[in-house]
Every structure is written in structure tokens, then in C-alpha cells.
């Protein structure tokens, strides 16, 4: 899913996943490098990455609703993108 691609800003550690616990190292933990589905930070990190990417293409964010982006040319032709969770409409 899209939530697997978010970059983490803080250090997050988790227990070793079931089936991947190393014998003799059961007390060790894993450090996450990318966002993980179910992680509280995942939606926020995904939105931040999407926001950075879409703004780099010249889209403007709507000040009243931060999930709506727009881009228009000089002739008034344009595109409006609305985000809903991790889908674009």
C-alpha cells in the first residue's frame, strides 16, 4: 500500500516480526527505516511525501482544505486533485 513509502522523521523500533526472530537474539528489536502499515505516523508521512511531490510539479494547495490541489495554465485550463485517505480523486 501507499503507506509503505513514507519516510520517518523520528526513530521507531519494533519487536522482531513473528517468523523472523533470530535464535539466541529474541530480545533484540528492529529499527524501522520506512513507514509501516498500522504505524500511527504512516498516514501523516504518506501525506507529507505526496505533498512534497505534487508541489514540486507546480500544484498549489488549497488553504481552506489541505487535501485539495490545483494547477491551471494561462488559458484557464487546469487540474484539481482531491485526496481521500491514500487515494486521489
N, C-alpha and C positions, 0 to 999 in steps of 0.2 A: 504494500500500500504506500501511499504518498508519505505517511508518517515515518517511514524508514530512512528518508533522505534528509531530515533536519539535522543541522549542526548543533551540538550542545555548547552552551556558553559556560557551564559550570561542570565540575567533576561529579559524575554519578557512578556509583558502584552497585553491583547486584550479586546475589548468590549465584553460584555456578548453576547453569541450567541442568535440569534432570537429564540424565543420559550423557552428560559431558563432564561429570565430576571426576577429577583425577584421583586415582587411588593413592592414599597417603597424603593428599593435599585437600582433603574435604573442607578444611576451614578457610581456604583461600576464596577470594571474591574476584569478580570480573569488573574491569573498568570499561564503561560504555564510551565509544568514540562517536557514534551517531545516535540519533533519536530512535527509540524503540516503541512499537505499538503498545499502548497501555500505559506508557510513561506519562505522567502529568504534564511534562513540558512538551510533549510531542506536537500537539496542535499549534501551540504558540511558535515553536521552532519552524514548523512547516510553513505557517503563515509568514513568518519573517523572511524565510528563503524565497517564497513566492513573491512577496512584496519587493524585495531587492531585485529580483529578476525582471518582473513586469515593469518596474520603474526604470530599469536600465534600457528598456525598449521605447521609452518616451511617454508611457502612460502616466496619467495624473490620478491621484487618489481623491475620492470624494470626501470632503471634510465632514459632512454630516453622517456618512456611513463608510467606515474604513474598509469595507468589503466590496466596494464598487470602484472600478477603474474605468477611465475613459481616455480615448485618443482620437482627435479629429485633425483632418488636414485643412489647408487654406480654403478649400471649396465647401467645407462643412460636412464632408463625408467622414464617418467615424465608426468606431467600435466601442461598445460598452461591455465590460465584463463584470459579472457579479459572482462572488464566491459564496458557496454554501458548504460548510464543513470543509471537505477537501475536494469538492467538485466545482467546476466552472460552468456558468450558465451563459 
